Amino acid sequence: MKITLIGLGVREGDISLGAKFALDGAGRIIARTGSTESFASLRGYAVETLDGVYEKSRNFDTLNKNLAAAVIKAAREGDVCYCVDGAVSEDESCKIIAEKYGECSIFEGVSKSGYARSLSNTGCGECVCVSAYGVKNLKSCRAASVYDIDDGFAASEVKAKLSDIFGEESECFFVRGGKVSRIKIYEIDRQKEYDGTCAVTVCEGDFLKKERYDYADLERMIKLLRAPDGCPWDRAQTSATIKSNMIEEAYELVDAIERDDEDGMEEETGDVLLQAAFHSVLEEEKGGFTGADALTRVVKKLIFRHSHILGRDKGADEGSALSVWEKNKREEKGQKTFSESVLAVPANFPACMYAQKVQKRAAKSGMDFLSAVSASEKLFGEVQELIDALVENDGAEVCDEAGDVLFSAVNVCRHAGVDCEDALRGAVKKFTARFVECERLIVADGKKMEELDELDLDVYWRKAKSNL
């Protein structure tokens, strides 16, 4: 049997002439609700409403599924006209019906979002329209119109999302019952009353005065700076000239993390993103990849490598999850041998990190020490070889054996579950603190550090150690 979907619009009389003709010949008329002003357009027809379905539904998604199910069930017995307030294209239950039931005719009505925009007289294009009950899925946009703000909870959800995109201090237009008021976004959930006519429209402000910016805005800013009338320094840069900046910014972010400096982390995270965006803009200018390409690639990579969550593999604990990740990573990069995996470690990593990465990948082949103890025995041997080289006063051999000592020390750290970078950095910080304390003690005794012999320095060093 046939289903005719009719949008009643927002006010009485919004219904189209074609919809009236369809209703005149309808065998059965069902309305989503009888509590809206537009329902008055059905006066004179025999109409049954689905208001009772609202009370039986747990949430918005369940409600729409239940509404659609009720209409489809009725259609199995005969032709049905299903009438909804607003537009068919904005009604989620209509979308479900159209997807599941092939025999559908549609008569559109005035949309709630369009009505709200006309009342608020916002001329901003590129407006995204969404129900309050789907506002969590709203992405960054230049303008938005949100309807169905029928209670305080929905209003709070809308406020939170629009604040995230546009900034809570940005102005918006709040529509209710055909009346419009200009308010701040943070006031959306502070209105006295809410009903099915409530909607909000908002447009972004001047680019340089916006309260909130997103990744697309960051790329736009870089393009402005690299424009012919932009900044001479930014225009002169290439990926090669700014590559060291990424390392510097990454280290500054790590430093903020280690200091547990939340404000610093926010700032430095932005600086890292700036470097990434700069490189993508430079590539886009050359006809290479874009920022969207890079983001698409990393999301697809996460999907592929997390097959223990999103696919066929299993990973019940951290260790097994990491094994799946590594397996998928080798498959993704086409690495068929252990050697290919080892050779793929970036040689410009910090030396300790480079050694640890190579060791971990080589260990996958089975070439590894049994424990941290056996790795330590190898370290003792390397230290002895270094001493022998020092006795022989062979500079090249000393350098070679010193490298072996450091490599073996990294092996011990790895087997002991210690990150060698963290361990060495911690040792340097500890030495620095003790050195500063040692000099303070010497100066306090009226002496100069550079004038003391080794024995006297050792005395002060021991005091500094006991103080810290």
The 8 nearest C-alpha neighbors of each residue, nearest first, counted from 0:
[[1, 78, 77, 74, 75, 2, 102, 76],
 [0, 2, 78, 102, 103, 79, 3, 74],
 [3, 1, 103, 79, 80, 78, 102, 4],
 [4, 2, 80, 104, 103, 105, 81, 79],
 [3, 5, 105, 81, 80, 104, 82, 106],
 [6, 4, 82, 106, 81, 105, 107, 7],
 [5, 7, 108, 86, 107, 87, 83, 85],
 [8, 6, 14, 84, 108, 85, 37, 83],
 [9, 7, 85, 109, 108, 13, 84, 6],
 [8, 10, 85, 37, 84, 111, 109, 13],
 [11, 9, 37, 36, 13, 8, 12, 7],
 [10, 12, 37, 40, 39, 13, 36, 38],
 [11, 13, 14, 40, 10, 37, 39, 8],
 [14, 12, 8, 11, 10, 7, 15, 109],
 [13, 15, 7, 12, 108, 8, 18, 16],
 [16, 14, 18, 17, 13, 19, 108, 106],
 [17, 15, 19, 18, 20, 14, 21, 106],
 [18, 16, 20, 19, 15, 21, 106, 14],
 [17, 19, 21, 15, 16, 20, 106, 22],
 [20, 18, 16, 22, 21, 17, 23, 15],
 [19, 21, 23, 17, 18, 22, 16, 24],
 [22, 20, 18, 19, 24, 23, 25, 17],
 [21, 23, 25, 19, 24, 20, 18, 80],
 [22, 24, 20, 21, 25, 19, 44, 18],
 [25, 23, 22, 21, 26, 20, 19, 27],
 [26, 24, 22, 27, 23, 21, 80, 28],
 [25, 27, 78, 79, 24, 28, 77, 80],
 [26, 28, 79, 25, 80, 78, 29, 46],
 [29, 27, 80, 46, 79, 81, 47, 25],
 [28, 30, 81, 47, 48, 46, 80, 82],
 [31, 29, 82, 48, 32, 81, 83, 47],
 [30, 32, 49, 83, 48, 82, 29, 50],
 [33, 31, 50, 30, 48, 34, 49, 35],
 [32, 34, 38, 35, 48, 30, 50, 31],
 [33, 35, 32, 36, 38, 50, 195, 37],
 [36, 34, 37, 38, 33, 32, 84, 195],
 [35, 37, 10, 38, 11, 39, 9, 34],
 [36, 38, 11, 10, 39, 9, 35, 40],
 [39, 37, 40, 36, 35, 33, 41, 11],
 [38, 40, 37, 41, 42, 11, 36, 35],
 [41, 39, 11, 38, 42, 12, 37, 14],
 [42, 40, 39, 38, 44, 43, 46, 37],
 [43, 41, 39, 40, 44, 38, 45, 46],
 [42, 44, 41, 45, 40, 46, 39, 23],
 [45, 43, 42, 41, 46, 28, 22, 23],
 [44, 46, 28, 43, 47, 27, 41, 42],
 [47, 45, 28, 29, 44, 48, 30, 41],
 [46, 48, 29, 30, 28, 49, 45, 27],
 [49, 47, 30, 32, 50, 29, 31, 33],
 [48, 50, 31, 51, 52, 32, 30, 47],
 [51, 49, 32, 52, 53, 48, 31, 33],
 [50, 52, 49, 53, 54, 55, 48, 32],
 [51, 53, 55, 50, 49, 54, 56, 66],
 [54, 52, 51, 56, 55, 50, 62, 49],
 [53, 55, 52, 51, 56, 50, 57, 62],
 [54, 56, 52, 53, 57, 51, 62, 65],
 [57, 55, 62, 53, 54, 61, 58, 52],
 [58, 56, 61, 55, 62, 59, 54, 60],
 [59, 57, 61, 60, 56, 62, 63, 53],
 [58, 60, 62, 61, 63, 132, 57, 56],
 [61, 59, 62, 63, 58, 64, 57, 132],
 [60, 62, 64, 58, 59, 63, 56, 65],
 [63, 61, 56, 59, 65, 60, 64, 58],
 [64, 62, 92, 66, 65, 60, 61, 67],
 [63, 65, 61, 67, 62, 66, 68, 60],
 [64, 66, 68, 62, 63, 67, 61, 69],
 [67, 65, 63, 69, 68, 64, 62, 92],
 [68, 66, 92, 64, 70, 69, 65, 96],
 [67, 69, 65, 71, 66, 70, 72, 64],
 [68, 70, 72, 66, 67, 71, 65, 73],
 [71, 69, 73, 67, 72, 68, 74, 66],
 [72, 70, 74, 68, 73, 69, 67, 75],
 [71, 73, 69, 70, 74, 75, 68, 76],
 [74, 72, 70, 71, 75, 76, 69, 77],
 [75, 73, 71, 77, 76, 72, 78, 0],
 [74, 76, 73, 72, 77, 0, 71, 78],
 [75, 77, 74, 73, 0, 78, 72, 79],
 [78, 76, 74, 0, 75, 79, 73, 1],
 [79, 77, 1, 0, 74, 2, 26, 27],
 [78, 80, 2, 27, 74, 28, 3, 81],
 [81, 79, 3, 28, 2, 4, 29, 27],
 [80, 82, 29, 4, 30, 5, 3, 28],
 [83, 81, 30, 5, 6, 4, 31, 29],
 [84, 82, 6, 31, 7, 30, 85, 5],
 [85, 83, 7, 8, 6, 9, 37, 86],
 [84, 86, 8, 110, 111, 9, 6, 109],
 [87, 85, 110, 6, 108, 88, 89, 107],
 [86, 88, 6, 90, 89, 107, 93, 5],
 [87, 89, 86, 90, 94, 93, 107, 91],
 [90, 88, 86, 87, 91, 110, 85, 129],
 [89, 91, 87, 93, 92, 88, 94, 86],
 [90, 92, 94, 93, 63, 89, 95, 88],
 [91, 93, 63, 95, 67, 94, 90, 66],
 [94, 92, 96, 91, 90, 95, 97, 87],
 [95, 93, 91, 97, 92, 96, 98, 90],
 [96, 94, 92, 98, 93, 97, 99, 67],
 [95, 97, 93, 99, 98, 94, 100, 67],
 [98, 96, 94, 100, 95, 99, 93, 101],
 [99, 97, 95, 96, 100, 94, 101, 93],
 [98, 100, 96, 97, 95, 101, 94, 71],
 [101, 99, 97, 96, 102, 98, 103, 71],
 [100, 102, 103, 97, 99, 98, 96, 1],
 [101, 103, 1, 100, 2, 104, 0, 97],
 [104, 102, 2, 3, 101, 1, 97, 105],
 [105, 103, 3, 4, 2, 106, 102, 1],
 [104, 106, 4, 3, 5, 107, 103, 87],
 [107, 105, 5, 18, 6, 4, 108, 17],
 [106, 108, 6, 86, 87, 5, 105, 109],
 [109, 107, 6, 8, 86, 7, 85, 14],
 [108, 110, 8, 86, 85, 9, 13, 111],
 [111, 109, 86, 85, 113, 112, 8, 108],
 [110, 112, 114, 85, 113, 115, 9, 146],
 [111, 113, 115, 110, 114, 144, 146, 128],
 [114, 112, 116, 110, 115, 111, 117, 109],
 [113, 115, 111, 117, 112, 116, 110, 118],
 [114, 116, 112, 118, 113, 117, 111, 119],
 [117, 115, 113, 119, 114, 118, 121, 120],
 [116, 118, 120, 114, 115, 119, 113, 121],
 [117, 119, 115, 120, 116, 114, 179, 177],
 [118, 120, 116, 117, 121, 172, 115, 179],
 [119, 121, 117, 118, 116, 122, 115, 123],
 [122, 120, 119, 123, 116, 117, 202, 200],
 [121, 123, 120, 124, 116, 117, 202, 119],
 [124, 122, 121, 202, 142, 125, 126, 141],
 [123, 125, 126, 122, 142, 141, 121, 202],
 [124, 126, 142, 141, 127, 123, 140, 143],
 [127, 125, 142, 143, 124, 128, 141, 144],
 [126, 128, 143, 142, 144, 125, 129, 140],
 [129, 127, 144, 143, 145, 112, 126, 130],
 [128, 130, 145, 134, 131, 133, 144, 146],
 [131, 129, 146, 132, 133, 145, 147, 134],
 [130, 132, 134, 147, 133, 148, 146, 145],
 [133, 131, 130, 134, 59, 153, 147, 135],
 [132, 134, 130, 131, 135, 136, 129, 137],
 [133, 135, 131, 137, 136, 132, 130, 129],
 [136, 134, 137, 133, 160, 156, 132, 157],
 [135, 137, 134, 133, 138, 129, 160, 132],
 [136, 138, 134, 135, 139, 133, 129, 160],
 [139, 137, 140, 136, 164, 135, 134, 160],
 [138, 140, 164, 137, 141, 213, 165, 142],
 [141, 139, 142, 138, 143, 127, 126, 164],
 [140, 142, 203, 202, 125, 126, 143, 139],
 [143, 141, 202, 126, 140, 201, 203, 127],
 [144, 142, 127, 126, 201, 200, 128, 145],
 [143, 145, 200, 128, 112, 199, 127, 129],
 [146, 144, 129, 199, 198, 130, 131, 128],
 [145, 147, 198, 130, 148, 131, 112, 197],
 [148, 146, 149, 195, 131, 130, 197, 198],
 [149, 147, 197, 153, 146, 131, 154, 198],
 [148, 150, 194, 195, 193, 147, 197, 153],
 [151, 149, 193, 153, 152, 148, 154, 194],
 [150, 152, 154, 153, 188, 155, 193, 149],
 [153, 151, 155, 154, 150, 156, 188, 149],
 [152, 154, 156, 155, 148, 151, 150, 131],
 [155, 153, 188, 151, 157, 152, 156, 148],
 [156, 154, 158, 188, 152, 157, 153, 159],
 [155, 157, 153, 159, 154, 158, 160, 152],
 [158, 156, 154, 160, 155, 159, 161, 131],
 [157, 159, 155, 161, 156, 160, 187, 162],
 [160, 158, 162, 156, 157, 161, 155, 163],
 [161, 159, 163, 157, 162, 158, 156, 164],
 [160, 162, 164, 163, 158, 165, 159, 157],
 [163, 161, 166, 167, 159, 165, 160, 164],
 [162, 164, 160, 161, 166, 165, 159, 211],
 [165, 163, 161, 162, 139, 166, 211, 160],
 [164, 166, 162, 211, 161, 163, 210, 169],
 [167, 165, 162, 210, 211, 168, 169, 163],
 [166, 168, 162, 184, 185, 169, 183, 165],
 [167, 169, 166, 183, 184, 170, 185, 210],
 [170, 168, 167, 166, 183, 184, 165, 171],
 [171, 169, 183, 182, 184, 168, 181, 201],
 [170, 172, 201, 182, 200, 181, 183, 184],
 [173, 171, 181, 200, 199, 180, 119, 182],
 [172, 174, 199, 180, 179, 198, 181, 171],
 [175, 173, 179, 198, 197, 178, 199, 115],
 [176, 174, 197, 196, 178, 177, 179, 198],
 [175, 177, 178, 196, 174, 197, 194, 179],
 [176, 178, 175, 174, 179, 118, 196, 115],
 [179, 177, 175, 176, 174, 180, 118, 173],
 [178, 180, 174, 173, 119, 172, 175, 118],
 [179, 181, 173, 172, 182, 174, 178, 119],
 [180, 182, 172, 171, 173, 170, 179, 183],
 [183, 181, 171, 170, 172, 180, 186, 184],
 [184, 182, 170, 186, 185, 168, 169, 171],
 [183, 185, 167, 186, 187, 169, 158, 170],
 [184, 186, 167, 183, 187, 158, 168, 162],
 [187, 185, 189, 184, 183, 188, 182, 190],
 [188, 186, 184, 189, 185, 158, 154, 190],
 [187, 189, 154, 155, 186, 190, 151, 158],
 [190, 188, 186, 187, 191, 185, 151, 154],
 [191, 189, 192, 188, 187, 186, 193, 151],
 [190, 192, 189, 193, 188, 151, 187, 150],
 [193, 191, 190, 194, 150, 151, 149, 175],
 [194, 192, 149, 150, 197, 148, 151, 191],
 [193, 195, 149, 196, 197, 150, 148, 192],
 [194, 196, 149, 147, 197, 148, 193, 35],
 [197, 195, 175, 194, 176, 198, 147, 174],
 [198, 196, 175, 148, 174, 195, 194, 147],
 [197, 199, 146, 174, 145, 148, 173, 115],
 [198, 200, 173, 145, 172, 144, 174, 146],
 [201, 199, 144, 172, 143, 171, 116, 145],
 [200, 202, 171, 143, 142, 172, 144, 199],
 [203, 201, 142, 141, 123, 204, 143, 200],
 [204, 202, 141, 142, 165, 201, 205, 209],
 [203, 205, 209, 206, 202, 208, 169, 207],
 [204, 206, 208, 207, 209, 203, 210, 202],
 [207, 205, 208, 209, 204, 203, 216, 212],
 [206, 208, 205, 209, 204, 210, 220, 212],
 [209, 207, 205, 206, 210, 204, 211, 203],
 [210, 208, 206, 211, 204, 207, 205, 212],
 [209, 211, 166, 165, 208, 212, 169, 168],
 [212, 210, 166, 165, 209, 164, 213, 163],
 [211, 213, 216, 210, 209, 214, 217, 164],
 [214, 212, 216, 215, 217, 211, 139, 164],
 [213, 215, 217, 216, 218, 212, 276, 272],
 [216, 214, 218, 217, 213, 219, 212, 290],
 [217, 215, 219, 213, 214, 218, 212, 220],
 [218, 216, 214, 220, 215, 219, 221, 213],
 [217, 219, 221, 215, 220, 216, 276, 222],
 [218, 220, 216, 222, 217, 221, 215, 223],
 [221, 219, 223, 217, 218, 222, 216, 224],
 [220, 222, 224, 218, 223, 219, 225, 217],
 [223, 221, 225, 219, 224, 220, 226, 218],
 [224, 222, 220, 226, 221, 225, 229, 219],
 [223, 225, 229, 221, 230, 222, 226, 233],
 [226, 224, 234, 222, 229, 223, 233, 221],
 [225, 227, 229, 223, 228, 224, 222, 234],
 [228, 226, 229, 225, 234, 230, 224, 231],
 [229, 227, 226, 230, 225, 224, 223, 231],
 [230, 228, 224, 226, 225, 227, 223, 231],
 [229, 231, 224, 233, 232, 234, 225, 228],
 [232, 230, 234, 233, 235, 229, 225, 224],
 [231, 233, 235, 234, 230, 236, 225, 224],
 [234, 232, 230, 235, 236, 225, 231, 224],
 [235, 233, 225, 231, 232, 236, 230, 224],
 [234, 236, 232, 233, 231, 237, 225, 230],
 [237, 235, 233, 234, 240, 232, 241, 238],
 [238, 236, 240, 239, 241, 235, 281, 278],
 [237, 239, 241, 240, 242, 278, 236, 281],
 [238, 240, 237, 242, 241, 236, 243, 278],
 [241, 239, 237, 238, 242, 236, 243, 244],
 [240, 242, 244, 238, 243, 239, 237, 236],
 [241, 243, 239, 244, 245, 238, 240, 246],
 [244, 242, 246, 245, 241, 247, 240, 239],
 [245, 243, 247, 241, 242, 246, 248, 274],
 [244, 246, 248, 243, 247, 242, 274, 249],
 [247, 245, 249, 243, 244, 248, 250, 242],
 [246, 248, 244, 250, 245, 249, 251, 243],
 [247, 249, 251, 245, 250, 246, 271, 244],
 [248, 250, 252, 246, 251, 247, 245, 271],
 [251, 249, 253, 247, 252, 248, 254, 246],
 [252, 250, 254, 248, 249, 253, 255, 247],
 [251, 253, 267, 249, 255, 254, 250, 264],
 [252, 254, 256, 250, 255, 251, 257, 249],
 [253, 255, 251, 257, 252, 256, 250, 258],
 [256, 254, 258, 252, 260, 264, 253, 263],
 [257, 255, 259, 253, 254, 258, 260, 264],
 [256, 258, 254, 259, 255, 253, 260, 252],
 [259, 257, 255, 260, 256, 254, 253, 261],
 [258, 260, 256, 257, 261, 255, 264, 263],
 [261, 259, 263, 255, 258, 262, 264, 256],
 [262, 260, 264, 263, 259, 265, 255, 256],
 [261, 263, 265, 264, 260, 266, 255, 267],
 [262, 264, 266, 260, 265, 261, 255, 267],
 [263, 265, 261, 267, 255, 262, 266, 268],
 [266, 264, 262, 268, 263, 267, 261, 269],
 [265, 267, 263, 269, 264, 268, 262, 270],
 [266, 268, 270, 252, 264, 269, 265, 263],
 [269, 267, 271, 265, 270, 266, 264, 252],
 [268, 270, 272, 267, 266, 271, 273, 265],
 [269, 271, 267, 273, 268, 272, 248, 274],
 [272, 270, 268, 274, 273, 269, 248, 249],
 [271, 273, 275, 269, 270, 274, 276, 268],
 [274, 272, 270, 276, 271, 275, 277, 269],
 [273, 275, 277, 271, 272, 276, 245, 278],
 [276, 274, 272, 278, 277, 273, 279, 271],
 [275, 277, 273, 279, 278, 274, 218, 272],
 [278, 276, 274, 280, 275, 279, 273, 281],
 [277, 279, 281, 275, 276, 280, 238, 282],
 [278, 280, 282, 276, 290, 289, 281, 277],
 [281, 279, 283, 277, 282, 278, 276, 284],
 [282, 280, 278, 284, 279, 283, 277, 285],
 [283, 281, 287, 279, 285, 284, 280, 288],
 [282, 284, 280, 286, 289, 287, 285, 281],
 [283, 285, 281, 282, 286, 280, 287, 279],
 [286, 284, 282, 283, 287, 281, 288, 280],
 [287, 285, 283, 284, 282, 288, 289, 281],
 [288, 286, 282, 283, 285, 289, 284, 279],
 [287, 289, 283, 282, 292, 279, 286, 290],
 [290, 288, 292, 283, 291, 279, 293, 280],
 [289, 291, 293, 279, 292, 294, 276, 288],
 [290, 292, 294, 289, 293, 295, 288, 296],
 [293, 291, 289, 295, 290, 294, 288, 296],
 [292, 294, 290, 296, 291, 295, 297, 289],
 [295, 293, 291, 297, 296, 292, 290, 298],
 [296, 294, 292, 298, 293, 297, 291, 299],
 [295, 297, 293, 299, 294, 298, 300, 292],
 [296, 298, 300, 294, 299, 295, 301, 293],
 [299, 297, 301, 300, 295, 296, 294, 302],
 [300, 298, 302, 296, 301, 297, 295, 303],
 [299, 301, 297, 303, 298, 302, 304, 296],
 [302, 300, 298, 304, 299, 303, 305, 297],
 [301, 303, 299, 305, 300, 304, 298, 309],
 [304, 302, 300, 301, 305, 306, 299, 327],
 [303, 305, 324, 301, 327, 306, 302, 300],
 [306, 304, 307, 302, 308, 303, 301, 309],
 [305, 307, 310, 309, 308, 312, 304, 311],
 [306, 308, 312, 313, 314, 305, 310, 309],
 [309, 307, 306, 305, 310, 313, 312, 314],
 [310, 308, 306, 305, 307, 302, 311, 303],
 [311, 309, 306, 307, 308, 312, 305, 303],
 [310, 312, 306, 307, 313, 309, 308, 305],
 [313, 311, 307, 306, 310, 314, 323, 308],
 [312, 314, 307, 315, 311, 308, 320, 306],
 [315, 313, 320, 319, 307, 316, 312, 323],
 [314, 316, 313, 319, 320, 317, 307, 318],
 [317, 315, 319, 318, 314, 320, 321, 313],
 [316, 318, 320, 319, 321, 315, 314, 322],
 [319, 317, 321, 320, 316, 322, 314, 315],
 [318, 320, 314, 322, 321, 316, 317, 323],
 [319, 321, 314, 317, 323, 318, 322, 316],
 [322, 320, 324, 318, 319, 323, 317, 325],
 [323, 321, 319, 325, 324, 320, 326, 318],
 [322, 324, 326, 320, 321, 325, 327, 319],
 [325, 323, 321, 304, 327, 322, 326, 328],
 [326, 324, 328, 322, 327, 323, 321, 329],
 [327, 325, 323, 329, 328, 324, 322, 330],
 [326, 328, 330, 304, 324, 329, 325, 331],
 [327, 329, 325, 331, 330, 326, 324, 332],
 [330, 328, 334, 332, 326, 327, 331, 333],
 [329, 331, 327, 333, 328, 332, 334, 326],
 [332, 330, 328, 329, 333, 327, 334, 303],
 [331, 333, 329, 330, 334, 328, 327, 335],
 [334, 332, 330, 331, 329, 335, 328, 339],
 [335, 333, 329, 332, 339, 336, 340, 330],
 [334, 336, 333, 337, 339, 329, 330, 340],
 [337, 335, 338, 339, 334, 340, 329, 341],
 [336, 338, 340, 339, 341, 364, 361, 335],
 [337, 339, 341, 336, 340, 342, 361, 343],
 [340, 338, 342, 336, 337, 341, 334, 343],
 [339, 341, 337, 343, 338, 342, 334, 360],
 [342, 340, 338, 343, 339, 357, 360, 344],
 [341, 343, 339, 344, 340, 338, 345, 357],
 [342, 344, 340, 341, 345, 339, 346, 338],
 [343, 345, 342, 341, 346, 357, 356, 353],
 [346, 344, 347, 348, 343, 353, 342, 356],
 [345, 347, 348, 344, 353, 349, 350, 343],
 [348, 346, 345, 349, 353, 350, 344, 352],
 [347, 349, 353, 346, 345, 350, 352, 351],
 [350, 348, 352, 351, 353, 347, 346, 420],
 [351, 349, 353, 352, 348, 354, 347, 346],
 [352, 350, 354, 353, 349, 420, 355, 419],
 [351, 353, 355, 349, 354, 350, 356, 348],
 [354, 352, 350, 348, 356, 351, 355, 349],
 [355, 353, 351, 357, 352, 356, 358, 350],
 [354, 356, 352, 358, 357, 353, 359, 351],
 [357, 355, 359, 353, 358, 354, 352, 360],
 [358, 356, 354, 360, 355, 359, 341, 361],
 [357, 359, 361, 355, 356, 360, 362, 354],
 [360, 358, 362, 356, 357, 361, 355, 363],
 [359, 361, 357, 362, 363, 358, 341, 356],
 [360, 362, 358, 363, 359, 364, 357, 341],
 [361, 363, 367, 359, 366, 365, 364, 360],
 [364, 362, 361, 360, 365, 359, 366, 337],
 [363, 365, 362, 366, 361, 337, 360, 367],
 [364, 366, 362, 363, 367, 361, 368, 360],
 [367, 365, 362, 364, 361, 368, 363, 358],
 [366, 368, 362, 365, 369, 361, 358, 364],
 [369, 367, 370, 374, 373, 366, 371, 414],
 [368, 370, 373, 367, 371, 374, 372, 414],
 [371, 369, 372, 373, 368, 414, 374, 415],
 [370, 372, 414, 374, 411, 415, 373, 375],
 [373, 371, 375, 370, 374, 376, 411, 369],
 [372, 374, 376, 375, 370, 371, 368, 369],
 [373, 375, 371, 377, 411, 372, 376, 368],
 [376, 374, 378, 372, 377, 373, 411, 371],
 [375, 377, 373, 379, 378, 374, 372, 380],
 [376, 378, 380, 374, 375, 379, 381, 373],
 [377, 379, 375, 381, 407, 376, 380, 404],
 [380, 378, 382, 376, 377, 381, 375, 383],
 [379, 381, 377, 383, 378, 382, 384, 376],
 [380, 382, 384, 378, 404, 383, 379, 385],
 [383, 381, 385, 379, 384, 380, 404, 378],
 [382, 384, 386, 380, 385, 381, 387, 379],
 [383, 385, 381, 387, 382, 386, 388, 380],
 [384, 386, 400, 382, 388, 383, 387, 397],
 [387, 385, 389, 383, 388, 384, 390, 382],
 [386, 388, 384, 390, 385, 389, 383, 391],
 [389, 387, 391, 385, 397, 386, 390, 393],
 [388, 390, 392, 386, 391, 387, 397, 385],
 [391, 389, 387, 392, 388, 386, 393, 385],
 [390, 392, 388, 389, 393, 387, 386, 394],
 [393, 391, 389, 390, 388, 394, 397, 396],
 [392, 394, 396, 391, 395, 388, 397, 389],
 [395, 393, 397, 396, 392, 398, 388, 389],
 [396, 394, 398, 397, 393, 399, 400, 388],
 [395, 397, 399, 393, 398, 394, 388, 400],
 [396, 398, 394, 400, 388, 395, 399, 401],
 [399, 397, 401, 395, 396, 400, 402, 394],
 [398, 400, 396, 402, 397, 401, 395, 403],
 [399, 401, 403, 385, 397, 402, 398, 396],
 [402, 400, 404, 398, 403, 399, 397, 385],
 [401, 403, 405, 399, 400, 404, 406, 398],
 [402, 404, 400, 406, 401, 405, 407, 381],
 [405, 403, 401, 407, 381, 402, 406, 382],
 [404, 406, 408, 402, 407, 403, 409, 401],
 [405, 407, 403, 409, 408, 404, 402, 410],
 [408, 406, 410, 404, 378, 409, 405, 403],
 [409, 407, 405, 411, 410, 406, 404, 378],
 [408, 410, 412, 406, 407, 411, 419, 413],
 [409, 411, 407, 413, 408, 412, 414, 374],
 [410, 412, 408, 371, 414, 374, 409, 413],
 [413, 411, 417, 415, 409, 410, 414, 419],
 [412, 414, 410, 416, 415, 411, 417, 409],
 [415, 413, 371, 411, 416, 412, 370, 410],
 [414, 416, 412, 413, 417, 371, 411, 370],
 [417, 415, 413, 414, 412, 418, 411, 371],
 [416, 418, 412, 415, 413, 419, 422, 414],
 [419, 417, 421, 420, 422, 412, 413, 416],
 [418, 420, 422, 421, 412, 409, 417, 423],
 [421, 419, 423, 422, 418, 424, 351, 352],
 [422, 420, 424, 418, 419, 423, 425, 417],
 [423, 421, 419, 425, 420, 424, 418, 426],
 [422, 424, 426, 425, 420, 421, 419, 427],
 [423, 425, 421, 427, 426, 422, 420, 428],
 [426, 424, 422, 428, 423, 427, 421, 429],
 [425, 427, 423, 429, 424, 428, 430, 422],
 [426, 428, 430, 424, 429, 425, 431, 423],
 [429, 427, 431, 425, 430, 426, 432, 424],
 [428, 430, 426, 432, 427, 431, 425, 433],
 [431, 429, 427, 433, 428, 432, 434, 426],
 [432, 430, 428, 434, 429, 433, 427, 435],
 [431, 433, 429, 435, 434, 430, 428, 436],
 [434, 432, 436, 430, 435, 431, 463, 437],
 [433, 435, 437, 431, 436, 432, 430, 438],
 [434, 436, 432, 438, 433, 437, 431, 439],
 [437, 435, 439, 433, 434, 463, 438, 440],
 [438, 436, 434, 463, 440, 439, 435, 460],
 [439, 437, 441, 435, 440, 436, 442, 434],
 [438, 440, 436, 442, 437, 441, 443, 435],
 [439, 441, 443, 437, 438, 442, 436, 444],
 [442, 440, 438, 444, 443, 446, 439, 448],
 [441, 443, 445, 446, 439, 444, 440, 438],
 [444, 442, 440, 445, 441, 439, 446, 438],
 [445, 443, 441, 442, 446, 440, 439, 447],
 [444, 446, 442, 443, 441, 447, 440, 448],
 [445, 447, 442, 441, 444, 448, 443, 450],
 [448, 446, 450, 449, 442, 441, 451, 445],
 [447, 449, 450, 451, 441, 438, 446, 442],
 [448, 450, 447, 451, 452, 446, 456, 438],
 [451, 449, 448, 447, 452, 446, 456, 455],
 [452, 450, 448, 449, 455, 456, 453, 447],
 [453, 451, 455, 454, 456, 450, 449, 457],
 [452, 454, 456, 455, 457, 451, 458, 450],
 [453, 455, 457, 456, 452, 458, 451, 459],
 [456, 454, 458, 457, 452, 453, 451, 459],
 [457, 455, 453, 459, 458, 454, 460, 451],
 [456, 458, 460, 454, 455, 459, 453, 461],
 [459, 457, 455, 461, 456, 460, 462, 454],
 [458, 460, 462, 456, 461, 457, 437, 463],
 [461, 459, 457, 463, 462, 458, 437, 456],
 [460, 462, 464, 458, 463, 459, 457, 465],
 [463, 461, 459, 465, 460, 464, 466, 458],
 [464, 462, 460, 437, 466, 461, 465, 436],
 [465, 463, 461, 467, 466, 462, 433, 460],
 [464, 466, 462, 463, 467, 461, 460, 433],
 [467, 465, 463, 464, 462, 436, 433, 461],
 [466, 464, 465, 463, 433, 432, 436, 462]]
